[in-house]
Amino acid sequence: MIKSAHPHKRLKEHLFITVSFSVLILALLTILPAAAAVDSWEISPENPTLGDTLRIKGSASPEEEVEIQVSFEKDVQASGGEYEYILEDVKIPDGFNNRFTVQASDARNLNVRVKMLIWITKSSEASGNIATVTQSSVPPGTYQIKMDGDAKNGDSTVNLKITAVQRIKADSGGDFSYSYNTKAVPPGDFKVSVGGTTRKVTLKGKTLAITPAHPLEEIETVTEKNSSEIREKMENNTEAVLNSDQDSENVEHEEVHESQPVKPQPVEKSGLPVDTVYMLGGMVAALLILILYSKRK
């Protein structure tokens, strides 16, 4: 009985080894093609600025499905034991082969609210130290996404890791392309993974460059210039007016001086004096009166 038990035990061991080896080979055959599905890929621009659209192009096996992931992290300061973070203008590309995942570390729970015509909320309680919410097959469009919940330790900092996953299909030649708008990504480092290969990309924030030729400064300069010119012209006009007033005063003074009474110059005597004429006239009149009076008598 003892001798007959050994062949049976050996048969079980051989069967176990064969099955395990077969499963391992099957797993390798399943995993290796997926990892090697993407031959190469590139991203542009290499140094993007907030709001730029990333363009990913690469090559894979013909008609192969390629998974693209874009992930970034954001530390949110809790207030009153609650945290909140809002993403504006999140663009979901065409197709329903997408997935959106949010992980909140150091949080008691997590609410992910997406504004489609109305607010749609998906919630999760933390397991250990992380709360996770995942939503697949999000309709294409532009959304506002709000993430909030309760922090684990009062006013501590909650780390949010946001991952967007999109599955695209290579064409018959094995080429594929994908676009991702960075408007909703905070400035800093984020990761792009294509077919299992991950690269770090640094997103720069937009800065307002102020140069000496800034329009506002030009306006102020022109205004100051115009003001100085106006002041100069007013001063010149004022001086001109004052000078003209002084000139007119001088002219008036001269006119007044000229119009002052002048002593009559002696006139040369010509003919009889006026008194003599009056006396002769009176005598003639008296004579005529006497003649008339005598005739009446």
Short mmCIF file of the C-alpha atoms (twelve columns), coordinates in Angstrom:
data_MODEL
# 
_entry.id   MODEL 
# 
loop_
_atom_site.group_PDB 
_atom_site.id 
_atom_site.type_symbol 
_atom_site.label_atom_id 
_atom_site.label_alt_id 
_atom_site.label_comp_id 
_atom_site.label_asym_id 
_atom_site.label_seq_id 
_atom_site.Cartn_x 
_atom_site.Cartn_y 
_atom_site.Cartn_z 
_atom_site.pdbx_PDB_model_num 
ATOM 1   C CA . MET A 1   0.000   0.000   0.000   1 
ATOM 2   C CA . ILE A 2   2.789   2.339   0.798   1 
ATOM 3   C CA . LYS A 3   4.589   1.694   -2.511  1 
ATOM 4   C CA . SER A 4   1.444   2.273   -4.559  1 
ATOM 5   C CA . ALA A 5   0.887   5.716   -2.923  1 
ATOM 6   C CA . HIS A 6   4.090   7.242   -4.252  1 
ATOM 7   C CA . PRO A 7   3.255   7.018   -7.988  1 
ATOM 8   C CA . HIS A 8   -0.095  8.684   -7.321  1 
ATOM 9   C CA . LYS A 9   1.578   11.489  -5.374  1 
ATOM 10  C CA . ARG A 10  4.166   12.006  -8.081  1 
ATOM 11  C CA . LEU A 11  1.417   12.176  -10.684 1 
ATOM 12  C CA . LYS A 12  -0.285  14.969  -8.745  1 
ATOM 13  C CA . GLU A 13  2.977   16.885  -8.456  1 
ATOM 14  C CA . HIS A 14  3.673   16.558  -12.177 1 
ATOM 15  C CA . LEU A 15  0.122   17.629  -12.981 1 
ATOM 16  C CA . PHE A 16  0.411   20.676  -10.671 1 
ATOM 17  C CA . ILE A 17  3.741   21.697  -12.206 1 
ATOM 18  C CA . THR A 18  2.386   21.288  -15.738 1 
ATOM 19  C CA . VAL A 19  -0.729  23.333  -15.026 1 
ATOM 20  C CA . SER A 20  1.256   26.081  -13.273 1 
ATOM 21  C CA . PHE A 21  3.782   26.259  -16.111 1 
ATOM 22  C CA . SER A 22  0.950   26.459  -18.660 1 
ATOM 23  C CA . VAL A 23  -0.740  29.281  -16.750 1 
ATOM 24  C CA . LEU A 24  2.574   31.143  -16.512 1 
ATOM 25  C CA . ILE A 25  3.191   30.812  -20.255 1 
ATOM 26  C CA . LEU A 26  -0.350  31.972  -21.001 1 
ATOM 27  C CA . ALA A 27  0.088   34.979  -18.720 1 
ATOM 28  C CA . LEU A 28  3.364   35.904  -20.403 1 
ATOM 29  C CA . LEU A 29  1.817   35.580  -23.839 1 
ATOM 30  C CA . THR A 30  -1.024  37.835  -22.728 1 
ATOM 31  C CA . ILE A 31  1.103   40.475  -21.017 1 
ATOM 32  C CA . LEU A 32  4.100   40.751  -23.314 1 
ATOM 33  C CA . PRO A 33  2.225   41.726  -26.481 1 
ATOM 34  C CA . ALA A 34  0.323   44.411  -24.557 1 
ATOM 35  C CA . ALA A 35  3.548   45.876  -23.200 1 
ATOM 36  C CA . ALA A 36  5.182   45.726  -26.592 1 
ATOM 37  C CA . ALA A 37  2.120   46.949  -28.471 1 
ATOM 38  C CA . VAL A 38  3.535   50.488  -28.783 1 
ATOM 39  C CA . ASP A 39  6.815   50.665  -30.683 1 
ATOM 40  C CA . SER A 40  7.477   54.383  -30.181 1 
ATOM 41  C CA . TRP A 41  5.677   57.607  -29.414 1 
ATOM 42  C CA . GLU A 42  6.412   61.303  -29.063 1 
ATOM 43  C CA . ILE A 43  4.717   64.270  -27.456 1 
ATOM 44  C CA . SER A 44  4.597   67.908  -28.542 1 
ATOM 45  C CA . PRO A 45  5.164   70.566  -27.440 1 
ATOM 46  C CA . GLU A 46  7.901   69.232  -25.192 1 
ATOM 47  C CA . ASN A 47  7.697   72.278  -22.887 1 
ATOM 48  C CA . PRO A 48  3.991   73.119  -22.826 1 
ATOM 49  C CA . THR A 49  2.385   76.166  -21.248 1 
ATOM 50  C CA . LEU A 50  -0.921  76.114  -19.388 1 
ATOM 51  C CA . GLY A 51  -3.728  75.913  -21.944 1 
ATOM 52  C CA . ASP A 52  -1.652  74.257  -24.677 1 
ATOM 53  C CA . THR A 53  -2.972  71.126  -26.375 1 
ATOM 54  C CA . LEU A 54  -0.646  68.148  -26.113 1 
ATOM 55  C CA . ARG A 55  -0.399  66.022  -29.245 1 
ATOM 56  C CA . ILE A 56  0.728   62.426  -28.856 1 
ATOM 57  C CA . LYS A 57  1.728   60.450  -31.931 1 
ATOM 58  C CA . GLY A 58  3.182   56.960  -32.173 1 
ATOM 59  C CA . SER A 59  3.197   53.590  -33.849 1 
ATOM 60  C CA . ALA A 60  1.929   50.221  -32.678 1 
ATOM 61  C CA . SER A 61  0.677   46.996  -34.167 1 
ATOM 62  C CA . PRO A 62  -1.981  47.480  -36.869 1 
ATOM 63  C CA . GLU A 63  -5.493  47.831  -35.440 1 
ATOM 64  C CA . GLU A 64  -4.022  47.616  -31.928 1 
ATOM 65  C CA . GLU A 65  -5.787  49.288  -28.989 1 
ATOM 66  C CA . VAL A 66  -3.477  51.678  -27.152 1 
ATOM 67  C CA . GLU A 67  -4.133  52.932  -23.620 1 
ATOM 68  C CA . ILE A 68  -3.113  56.529  -22.858 1 
ATOM 69  C CA . GLN A 69  -3.036  57.893  -19.304 1 
ATOM 70  C CA . VAL A 70  -2.567  61.458  -18.120 1 
ATOM 71  C CA . SER A 71  -2.226  61.914  -14.359 1 
ATOM 72  C CA . PHE A 72  -1.373  64.771  -12.029 1 
ATOM 73  C CA . GLU A 73  -1.521  65.501  -8.314  1 
ATOM 74  C CA . LYS A 74  -2.802  68.466  -6.334  1 
ATOM 75  C CA . ASP A 75  -2.384  69.233  -2.635  1 
ATOM 76  C CA . VAL A 76  -5.516  70.871  -1.224  1 
ATOM 77  C CA . GLN A 77  -5.536  72.611  2.149   1 
ATOM 78  C CA . ALA A 78  -8.574  71.673  4.225   1 
ATOM 79  C CA . SER A 79  -10.528 74.358  6.081   1 
ATOM 80  C CA . GLY A 80  -12.848 73.568  8.957   1 
ATOM 81  C CA . GLY A 81  -12.149 69.893  8.393   1 
ATOM 82  C CA . GLU A 82  -13.362 70.017  4.766   1 
ATOM 83  C CA . TYR A 83  -11.508 70.202  1.478   1 
ATOM 84  C CA . GLU A 84  -12.593 71.223  -2.009  1 
ATOM 85  C CA . TYR A 85  -10.971 71.477  -5.424  1 
ATOM 86  C CA . ILE A 86  -12.584 72.498  -8.717  1 
ATOM 87  C CA . LEU A 87  -11.451 71.781  -12.260 1 
ATOM 88  C CA . GLU A 88  -12.824 74.097  -14.924 1 
ATOM 89  C CA . ASP A 89  -13.258 73.264  -18.619 1 
ATOM 90  C CA . VAL A 90  -12.327 69.577  -18.425 1 
ATOM 91  C CA . LYS A 91  -12.528 68.295  -22.014 1 
ATOM 92  C CA . ILE A 92  -13.475 64.666  -22.569 1 
ATOM 93  C CA . PRO A 93  -12.567 63.614  -26.136 1 
ATOM 94  C CA . ASP A 94  -14.807 61.686  -28.505 1 
ATOM 95  C CA . GLY A 95  -15.453 58.040  -27.786 1 
ATOM 96  C CA . PHE A 96  -16.664 56.210  -24.712 1 
ATOM 97  C CA . ASN A 97  -13.475 54.205  -24.078 1 
ATOM 98  C CA . ASN A 98  -12.473 56.589  -21.293 1 
ATOM 99  C CA . ARG A 99  -12.072 56.422  -17.550 1 
ATOM 100 C CA . PHE A 100 -11.738 59.143  -14.932 1 
ATOM 101 C CA . THR A 101 -10.258 58.278  -11.521 1 
ATOM 102 C CA . VAL A 102 -9.724  60.443  -8.433  1 
ATOM 103 C CA . GLN A 103 -7.813  59.292  -5.362  1 
ATOM 104 C CA . ALA A 104 -7.872  61.357  -2.164  1 
ATOM 105 C CA . SER A 105 -5.149  60.621  0.399   1 
ATOM 106 C CA . ASP A 106 -5.508  61.664  4.066   1 
ATOM 107 C CA . ALA A 107 -9.276  61.988  3.604   1 
ATOM 108 C CA . ARG A 108 -12.250 60.377  5.321   1 
ATOM 109 C CA . ASN A 109 -14.312 60.400  2.145   1 
ATOM 110 C CA . LEU A 110 -14.463 61.755  -1.389  1 
ATOM 111 C CA . ASN A 111 -17.243 63.242  -3.485  1 
ATOM 112 C CA . VAL A 112 -16.717 63.745  -7.220  1 
ATOM 113 C CA . ARG A 113 -19.356 66.007  -8.749  1 
ATOM 114 C CA . VAL A 114 -19.613 66.460  -12.502 1 
ATOM 115 C CA . LYS A 115 -21.785 69.219  -13.923 1 
ATOM 116 C CA . MET A 116 -23.605 67.960  -16.985 1 
ATOM 117 C CA . LEU A 117 -27.010 69.706  -17.252 1 
ATOM 118 C CA . ILE A 118 -27.283 69.003  -13.509 1 
ATOM 119 C CA . TRP A 119 -24.722 68.037  -10.894 1 
ATOM 120 C CA . ILE A 120 -24.072 64.276  -10.837 1 
ATOM 121 C CA . THR A 121 -22.268 63.052  -7.726  1 
ATOM 122 C CA . LYS A 122 -20.367 59.854  -7.036  1 
ATOM 123 C CA . SER A 123 -19.035 59.274  -3.521  1 
ATOM 124 C CA . SER A 124 -16.687 56.898  -1.721  1 
ATOM 125 C CA . GLU A 125 -15.635 56.278  1.860   1 
ATOM 126 C CA . ALA A 126 -11.941 55.953  2.551   1 
ATOM 127 C CA . SER A 127 -10.415 52.516  2.823   1 
ATOM 128 C CA . GLY A 128 -7.437  52.864  5.089   1 
ATOM 129 C CA . ASN A 129 -6.048  56.257  4.164   1 
ATOM 130 C CA . ILE A 130 -7.331  56.609  0.569   1 
ATOM 131 C CA . ALA A 131 -10.764 57.277  -0.909  1 
ATOM 132 C CA . THR A 132 -11.188 56.440  -4.613  1 
ATOM 133 C CA . VAL A 133 -13.881 57.310  -7.134  1 
ATOM 134 C CA . THR A 134 -13.825 55.941  -10.691 1 
ATOM 135 C CA . GLN A 135 -16.189 56.711  -13.539 1 
ATOM 136 C CA . SER A 136 -16.030 55.036  -16.956 1 
ATOM 137 C CA . SER A 137 -17.655 55.804  -20.306 1 
ATOM 138 C CA . VAL A 138 -18.012 59.538  -19.684 1 
ATOM 139 C CA . PRO A 139 -19.811 61.179  -22.649 1 
ATOM 140 C CA . PRO A 140 -17.568 63.514  -24.680 1 
ATOM 141 C CA . GLY A 141 -17.882 67.193  -23.830 1 
ATOM 142 C CA . THR A 142 -16.524 69.968  -21.613 1 
ATOM 143 C CA . TYR A 143 -17.336 69.726  -17.914 1 
ATOM 144 C CA . GLN A 144 -16.798 71.341  -14.552 1 
ATOM 145 C CA . ILE A 145 -15.633 68.817  -11.969 1 
ATOM 146 C CA . LYS A 146 -15.671 69.454  -8.230  1 
ATOM 147 C CA . MET A 147 -13.945 67.201  -5.683  1 
ATOM 148 C CA . ASP A 148 -14.713 67.635  -1.985  1 
ATOM 149 C CA . GLY A 149 -15.045 65.752  1.276   1 
ATOM 150 C CA . ASP A 150 -13.877 65.541  4.869   1 
ATOM 151 C CA . ALA A 151 -10.199 65.620  5.740   1 
ATOM 152 C CA . LYS A 152 -8.854  62.905  7.996   1 
ATOM 153 C CA . ASN A 153 -7.075  65.231  10.415  1 
ATOM 154 C CA . GLY A 154 -8.947  68.517  10.719  1 
ATOM 155 C CA . ASP A 155 -7.275  71.247  8.710   1 
ATOM 156 C CA . SER A 156 -4.617  68.983  7.211   1 
ATOM 157 C CA . THR A 157 -3.610  68.802  3.553   1 
ATOM 158 C CA . VAL A 158 -5.388  66.330  1.283   1 
ATOM 159 C CA . ASN A 159 -3.534  64.976  -1.730  1 
ATOM 160 C CA . LEU A 160 -5.653  64.461  -4.846  1 
ATOM 161 C CA . LYS A 161 -4.390  62.264  -7.667  1 
ATOM 162 C CA . ILE A 162 -6.407  62.656  -10.846 1 
ATOM 163 C CA . THR A 163 -6.002  60.218  -13.735 1 
ATOM 164 C CA . ALA A 164 -7.661  60.349  -17.137 1 
ATOM 165 C CA . VAL A 165 -7.505  57.193  -19.242 1 
ATOM 166 C CA . GLN A 166 -8.396  56.924  -22.924 1 
ATOM 167 C CA . ARG A 167 -8.189  53.879  -25.173 1 
ATOM 168 C CA . ILE A 168 -7.625  54.583  -28.863 1 
ATOM 169 C CA . LYS A 169 -7.129  52.290  -31.840 1 
ATOM 170 C CA . ALA A 170 -4.207  52.377  -34.236 1 
ATOM 171 C CA . ASP A 171 -4.992  52.477  -37.937 1 
ATOM 172 C CA . SER A 172 -4.198  49.751  -40.460 1 
ATOM 173 C CA . GLY A 173 -0.634  51.037  -40.684 1 
ATOM 174 C CA . GLY A 174 -0.188  50.977  -36.899 1 
ATOM 175 C CA . ASP A 175 -0.175  54.787  -36.506 1 
ATOM 176 C CA . PHE A 176 -2.144  56.508  -33.755 1 
ATOM 177 C CA . SER A 177 -2.586  60.065  -32.459 1 
ATOM 178 C CA . TYR A 178 -4.222  61.648  -29.425 1 
ATOM 179 C CA . SER A 179 -4.789  65.224  -28.204 1 
ATOM 180 C CA . TYR A 180 -5.100  66.392  -24.609 1 
ATOM 181 C CA . ASN A 181 -5.960  69.954  -23.544 1 
ATOM 182 C CA . THR A 182 -3.991  71.151  -20.503 1 
ATOM 183 C CA . LYS A 183 -6.344  73.972  -19.530 1 
ATOM 184 C CA . ALA A 184 -7.603  72.023  -16.500 1 
ATOM 185 C CA . VAL A 185 -4.156  70.823  -15.390 1 
ATOM 186 C CA . PRO A 186 -2.400  72.871  -12.671 1 
ATOM 187 C CA . PRO A 187 1.122   74.105  -13.514 1 
ATOM 188 C CA . GLY A 188 3.875   71.730  -12.475 1 
ATOM 189 C CA . ASP A 189 4.847   68.151  -13.217 1 
ATOM 190 C CA . PHE A 190 2.408   65.560  -14.525 1 
ATOM 191 C CA . LYS A 191 2.776   62.125  -16.112 1 
ATOM 192 C CA . VAL A 192 1.835   60.805  -19.530 1 
ATOM 193 C CA . SER A 193 1.761   57.048  -20.050 1 
ATOM 194 C CA . VAL A 194 1.362   55.453  -23.492 1 
ATOM 195 C CA . GLY A 195 1.237   51.673  -23.834 1 
ATOM 196 C CA . GLY A 196 2.859   51.214  -20.419 1 
ATOM 197 C CA . THR A 197 5.719   53.679  -21.028 1 
ATOM 198 C CA . THR A 198 5.595   56.740  -18.757 1 
ATOM 199 C CA . ARG A 199 7.164   60.166  -19.214 1 
ATOM 200 C CA . LYS A 200 7.171   63.234  -17.001 1 
ATOM 201 C CA . VAL A 201 6.074   66.534  -18.524 1 
ATOM 202 C CA . THR A 202 6.454   69.960  -16.868 1 
ATOM 203 C CA . LEU A 203 3.617   72.387  -17.494 1 
ATOM 204 C CA . LYS A 204 4.545   76.064  -17.232 1 
ATOM 205 C CA . GLY A 205 2.117   78.666  -15.969 1 
ATOM 206 C CA . LYS A 206 1.235   81.716  -18.008 1 
ATOM 207 C CA . THR A 207 3.044   84.926  -17.047 1 
ATOM 208 C CA . LEU A 208 2.136   88.472  -18.022 1 
ATOM 209 C CA . ALA A 209 5.232   90.057  -19.525 1 
ATOM 210 C CA . ILE A 210 5.372   93.817  -18.920 1 
ATOM 211 C CA . THR A 211 7.769   95.676  -21.187 1 
ATOM 212 C CA . PRO A 212 8.603   99.380  -21.432 1 
ATOM 213 C CA . ALA A 213 6.471   99.501  -24.558 1 
ATOM 214 C CA . HIS A 214 3.377   98.419  -22.632 1 
ATOM 215 C CA . PRO A 215 0.257   100.151 -24.018 1 
ATOM 216 C CA . LEU A 216 -0.641  101.571 -20.603 1 
ATOM 217 C CA . GLU A 217 2.796   103.099 -20.213 1 
ATOM 218 C CA . GLU A 218 2.586   104.452 -23.756 1 
ATOM 219 C CA . ILE A 219 -0.757  106.047 -22.939 1 
ATOM 220 C CA . GLU A 220 0.647   107.529 -19.729 1 
ATOM 221 C CA . THR A 221 3.728   108.800 -21.602 1 
ATOM 222 C CA . VAL A 222 1.605   110.332 -24.346 1 
ATOM 223 C CA . THR A 223 -0.713  111.822 -21.743 1 
ATOM 224 C CA . GLU A 224 2.187   113.313 -19.824 1 
ATOM 225 C CA . LYS A 225 3.697   114.585 -23.064 1 
ATOM 226 C CA . ASN A 226 0.403   116.107 -24.146 1 
ATOM 227 C CA . SER A 227 -0.092  117.587 -20.688 1 
ATOM 228 C CA . SER A 228 3.372   119.157 -20.743 1 
ATOM 229 C CA . GLU A 229 2.768   120.491 -24.248 1 
ATOM 230 C CA . ILE A 230 -0.605  121.887 -23.203 1 
ATOM 231 C CA . ARG A 231 0.928   123.483 -20.109 1 
ATOM 232 C CA . GLU A 232 3.718   124.951 -22.208 1 
ATOM 233 C CA . LYS A 233 1.250   126.292 -24.747 1 
ATOM 234 C CA . MET A 234 -0.936  127.744 -21.971 1 
ATOM 235 C CA . GLU A 235 2.089   129.399 -20.386 1 
ATOM 236 C CA . ASN A 236 3.136   130.812 -23.751 1 
ATOM 237 C CA . ASN A 237 -0.421  131.981 -24.413 1 
ATOM 238 C CA . THR A 238 -0.594  133.476 -20.946 1 
ATOM 239 C CA . GLU A 239 2.670   135.314 -21.494 1 
ATOM 240 C CA . ALA A 240 1.427   136.440 -24.880 1 
ATOM 241 C CA . VAL A 241 -1.802  137.692 -23.343 1 
ATOM 242 C CA . LEU A 242 0.069   139.413 -20.548 1 
ATOM 243 C CA . ASN A 243 2.463   140.965 -23.033 1 
ATOM 244 C CA . SER A 244 -0.436  142.039 -25.242 1 
ATOM 245 C CA . ASP A 245 -2.162  143.484 -22.178 1 
ATOM 246 C CA . GLN A 246 0.998   145.324 -21.262 1 
ATOM 247 C CA . ASP A 247 1.372   146.509 -24.838 1 
ATOM 248 C CA . SER A 248 -2.260  147.657 -24.912 1 
ATOM 249 C CA . GLU A 249 -1.774  149.378 -21.583 1 
ATOM 250 C CA . ASN A 250 1.296   151.095 -22.974 1 
ATOM 251 C CA . VAL A 251 -0.669  152.068 -26.071 1 
ATOM 252 C CA . GLU A 252 -3.533  153.319 -23.936 1 
ATOM 253 C CA . HIS A 253 -1.120  155.249 -21.799 1 
ATOM 254 C CA . GLU A 254 0.402   156.680 -24.898 1 
ATOM 255 C CA . GLU A 255 -3.050  157.525 -26.308 1 
ATOM 256 C CA . VAL A 256 -4.118  159.036 -23.026 1 
ATOM 257 C CA . HIS A 257 -0.899  160.913 -22.914 1 
ATOM 258 C CA . GLU A 258 -1.462  162.123 -26.424 1 
ATOM 259 C CA . SER A 259 -5.137  163.029 -25.719 1 
ATOM 260 C CA . GLN A 260 -4.318  165.160 -22.686 1 
ATOM 261 C CA . PRO A 261 -5.308  168.886 -23.058 1 
ATOM 262 C CA . VAL A 262 -2.687  170.839 -24.892 1 
ATOM 263 C CA . LYS A 263 -2.150  174.474 -24.245 1 
ATOM 264 C CA . PRO A 264 -3.568  176.447 -27.177 1 
ATOM 265 C CA . GLN A 265 -0.968  177.891 -29.325 1 
ATOM 266 C CA . PRO A 266 -1.257  181.618 -29.948 1 
ATOM 267 C CA . VAL A 267 -3.275  182.346 -33.092 1 
ATOM 268 C CA . GLU A 268 -2.272  185.015 -35.377 1 
ATOM 269 C CA . LYS A 269 -4.804  187.855 -35.362 1 
ATOM 270 C CA . SER A 270 -6.633  188.350 -38.633 1 
ATOM 271 C CA . GLY A 271 -9.455  190.960 -39.266 1 
ATOM 272 C CA . LEU A 272 -11.426 192.844 -36.525 1 
ATOM 273 C CA . PRO A 273 -11.721 191.593 -32.969 1 
ATOM 274 C CA . VAL A 274 -15.048 190.074 -31.905 1 
ATOM 275 C CA . ASP A 275 -15.827 192.848 -29.373 1 
ATOM 276 C CA . THR A 276 -15.406 195.469 -32.013 1 
ATOM 277 C CA . VAL A 277 -17.725 193.620 -34.371 1 
ATOM 278 C CA . TYR A 278 -20.382 193.332 -31.621 1 
ATOM 279 C CA . MET A 279 -20.104 197.059 -30.823 1 
ATOM 280 C CA . LEU A 280 -20.439 198.089 -34.457 1 
ATOM 281 C CA . GLY A 281 -23.399 195.757 -34.919 1 
ATOM 282 C CA . GLY A 282 -25.117 197.255 -31.866 1 
ATOM 283 C CA . MET A 283 -24.580 200.765 -33.115 1 
ATOM 284 C CA . VAL A 284 -26.000 199.895 -36.572 1 
ATOM 285 C CA . ALA A 285 -29.073 198.315 -34.953 1 
ATOM 286 C CA . ALA A 286 -29.644 201.352 -32.733 1 
ATOM 287 C CA . LEU A 287 -29.324 203.631 -35.722 1 
ATOM 288 C CA . LEU A 288 -31.903 201.656 -37.692 1 
ATOM 289 C CA . ILE A 289 -34.317 201.737 -34.770 1 
ATOM 290 C CA . LEU A 290 -34.021 205.540 -34.514 1 
ATOM 291 C CA . ILE A 291 -34.651 205.904 -38.233 1 
ATOM 292 C CA . LEU A 292 -37.771 203.769 -38.112 1 
ATOM 293 C CA . TYR A 293 -39.091 205.543 -35.050 1 
ATOM 294 C CA . SER A 294 -38.632 208.969 -36.656 1 
ATOM 295 C CA . LYS A 295 -40.491 207.981 -39.807 1 
ATOM 296 C CA . ARG A 296 -43.568 206.876 -37.867 1 
ATOM 297 C CA . LYS A 297 -43.899 210.209 -36.246 1 
# 
